[in-house]
Amino acid sequence: MALDLSMFAMLLSVGAQGITEEGAKLLAAGLAIGLGVVGPGIGIGILGSGAMNAIGRNPDAAGAITTNMILAIAFAEALGIYSLIVAVILLFVV
């Protein structure tokens, strides 16, 4: 979604004179959030898969596994939130 927004903004802002400052800001913000959440998304998927495999192998340890999984997902999601903050800063401050 964010990459679609940045591409649309780039197409609108590129004219005969090149890319405008507003277009560059929109492109940078779209790329920041679009690329910034790819890693956490993959990481959370791998974490969930590993936790489900571990619970399937040892159902008695489900409580400890789930607690550690939620903690690791929170750390991974923090990286996505950082990229969201960078995108907002690019849009409204720069």
C-alpha positions in Angstrom: 0.0 0.0 0.0 2.7 2.4 0.9 4.7 1.6 -2.2 1.6 2.2 -4.3 1.1 5.6 -2.7 4.7 6.6 -3.3 4.6 5.5 -6.9 1.4 7.4 -7.5 2.9 10.5 -5.8 6.0 10.2 -8.0 4.0 9.9 -11.2 1.9 13.0 -10.2 4.9 15.1 -9.2 7.2 14.3 -12.1 6.7 16.8 -14.9 8.8 18.3 -17.6 11.0 19.9 -15.0 11.7 16.7 -12.9 10.5 15.7 -9.5 9.3 18.3 -7.2 10.2 18.7 -3.5 6.7 17.5 -2.4 7.0 14.5 -4.7 10.4 13.6 -3.3 9.0 13.8 0.3 6.1 11.5 -0.6 8.4 9.1 -2.4 10.8 9.0 0.5 8.1 8.5 3.1 6.5 5.7 1.0 9.8 3.9 0.6 10.6 4.3 4.3 7.5 2.7 5.5 7.2 0.2 2.6 10.7 -1.2 3.0 10.9 -0.6 6.8 8.1 -3.1 7.5 9.3 -5.9 5.3 11.9 -7.2 7.8 9.6 -7.1 10.8 6.8 -8.8 8.8 9.1 -11.7 7.8 10.5 -11.9 11.3 7.1 -12.1 12.9 6.1 -14.9 10.5 9.2 -16.9 11.3 8.7 -16.4 15.0 5.1 -17.6 14.8 6.1 -20.6 12.7 8.9 -21.5 15.2 6.6 -21.1 18.2 3.9 -23.3 16.6 6.5 -26.0 15.8 7.8 -25.8 19.4 4.4 -26.1 20.9 3.6 -29.0 18.6 6.7 -30.8 19.8 6.3 -30.0 23.5 2.7 -29.0 24.4 3.6 -28.8 28.1 5.9 -25.8 27.5 3.2 -23.8 25.6 3.0 -21.1 28.3 6.7 -20.3 28.3 6.9 -20.5 24.5 4.0 -18.2 24.0 5.4 -15.7 26.5 8.7 -15.6 24.8 7.1 -15.4 21.3 5.0 -12.4 22.3 8.1 -10.6 23.7 10.1 -11.3 20.5 7.2 -10.2 18.3 7.0 -6.9 20.3 10.7 -6.3 19.7 10.3 -7.0 15.9 7.2 -4.8 15.7 9.1 -1.9 17.3 11.3 -1.8 14.2 8.2 -1.3 12.0 7.0 1.5 14.3 10.4 3.2 14.0 10.0 3.2 10.2 6.5 4.6 10.6 7.9 7.4 12.7 10.6 8.2 10.1 7.9 8.3 7.4 5.8 10.7 9.3 8.8 12.9 10.1 9.7 12.9 6.4 6.1 14.0 5.5 5.5 16.7 8.0 8.9 18.0 9.3 11.3 17.9 6.5 
